[in-house]
């Protein structure tokens, strides 16, 4: 249980950091550039999480048509660009992946 103080301290520091942004953004006038930049954070983080899952197979990049996750991801991107709906994007990507996996097996 010697790790408990370190865990509590890490939690408090994380909470304080997040709270400071919430408290400061409501009280000071921020430049519009900051707000534009902050709007781009969620897509950037999501892309950084998803892209390796689509491209990397067995420790190396697999850009072949045999990479079913990449194909399903490309279908999801096409649906996202056309429909502009998160639900339809996820549904199309998952349906494509499941269909391709069923065809290959």
N, C-alpha and C positions, 0 to 999 in steps of 0.2 A: 504494500500500500504506500510505498515511498513515492510513487508517481502521482499521487492525488494532489499534493500542493502544486506541482508543475502543471497538471491538467487544469486546476482551478485558476491559476495565474494566466494560462493561455486563453481560457474562456473569458476571463475578465478583460484582458487586453484586446481580444477580438471584439467584445461587446463595446468597449470604450472607443475603439477605432470607428466602428460603424455608427455609434451614437454621435460621435463628433461630426461626422458628415451630415447626419440628419439635422442636428442642432445648428450647424453653421450655414447650411444651404438655405435654411428658413430665415436667417437673420442678416446675412450679408448679400449684397448684390453681386452675383456672379456674371462673368462675361458670357455672351451667347455662345462663344466658341466652346466653353466648358460643357454647356448643355448639349451641343451638337456632338461633342466627343463622347459624352456619357451615353447618348442614344446608341452609339455603335458598340458599346461594351458587350451587351448580351449576344448579338450575332457573332461577334469575334470569339467569345468564350465557347459558344455552342459549336462553331466551326472547328475550333481547336480540339474539342472533345470528339466530334463525330468523324472528321476527316481521317484520322488514323484508323478508326474502326472500319472504315470503308476500303481503305487502300492497303493496309499492311496485313499480310497473311503469312504465317509461319516465319515471322521476323524480317521479311523483306517486302518491298513494294510489289503489288500484283495489280497491274493495270489491264489484264487480259479480260476478254468477255466471259471467261470461266469464273471470274470473281463475282459471284451472285450478289453479294452485298453492294459492290460497286454499281452493278447494273440497276439494282433496286434504288440505290441512292440517286443515280442519275434520273431515273423515272420520277422520284420524289422532287428533285430539283425542278424538273420540267413542269410538274403539277404546281409546285409552289410559285413559279414564275407566271403561270397562266391563271391559276385560281386565287392566289393570294389568301389562302385559307390554311391555317396550321392543321386543322382537323383533316381536311382532304389530303394534305401533303403526307401526314403520318399514315393515314389509311391507305393511300396509293402505294407508298413505299413498302409498308408491311404486306399488303396484298400481293404486290409484285414479288417480294422476297419469298413469301410462302408458296406462291404459284411456281416460281422457278425451282425452289427446293423440291417441291412435289414432282415436277417434271424430271429432275435430274436423278432422283432416287429410284 
